[in-house]
Amino acid sequence: MPRPIIGITVDTSDKPNQYESPTAYATSVEKAGGLPLLLPYRTDLSLIPQIVDLLDGVLFSGGNDLDPALYGETYHPKAEPIDPDRQRFELALMAEVERRRVPALGICLGSQLMNVYRGGSLAQFLPEIPRDTGIEHRKVDGVMSRHAVHLDTGTVALQAIGKSDIDANSSHKQAVKRVGNGLRIIGTSPDGVIEGIEDPSLPLFLGVQWHPERLHDEADHLALFRLLVDKAAAKR
């Protein structure tokens, strides 16, 4: 049978008038049995329904920081603002994906987008947030740290991975603060940072704060892409 088609959102390039997408996203989808398709965001929003017609699932990828005006705040001085065109496109895409119950996986920014789209908020700079331990969630000097994540019982991520405690990577300075409407927490790191969210009422609406695409050689992390592809195949 043809592979399920998984749309992957793209980011802004350092070069003007170009897009960027780390190859690990497409590689992870392919290894999981899907057919990756990159989605350009400088697209007329009226075309989104036709784009979604082509897709069996969507991967909302990582990137820079959402405009905090979406949840009633102003940008933190350490923020790296997202391209407004990307934010506009992905919020509209997410609305269409949700309306059609298309399986969706959000990674890092993608997870934060899911939460803010549902009316939640973000902690804009984790180093300023009092926490029980000194875990560094940011990538420092090009090195991405790793730490434990505990997955909650009954969540789709735990079911897909098959165990409650995993070793994840970390490359973010923001995280979920107020959980959005209809969402529940799927897991936390030892310092209490929320590491993922889901809407259990949908076929798949799952966001994780870590970067499983960079760990696709490890079964625990490839399992999330297999979950997306399997849910996308079931949608057909």
Secondary structure, DSSP 8 states (H G I E B T S, - for coil): ----EEEEE-EE-SSTT-EE--HHHHHHHHHTT-EEEEE-SSS-GGGHHHHHHT-SEEEE---SB--GGGGT----TT--B--HHHHHHHHHHHHHHHHHT--EEEETHHHHHHHHHTT--EES-GGGS--SS----S-BTTB-EEEEEEE-TT-HHHHHHSSSEEEEEE--S-EE-S--TT-EEEEE-TT--EEEEE-TTSS-EEEESS-GGGGTTSHHHHHHHHHHHHHHHHH-
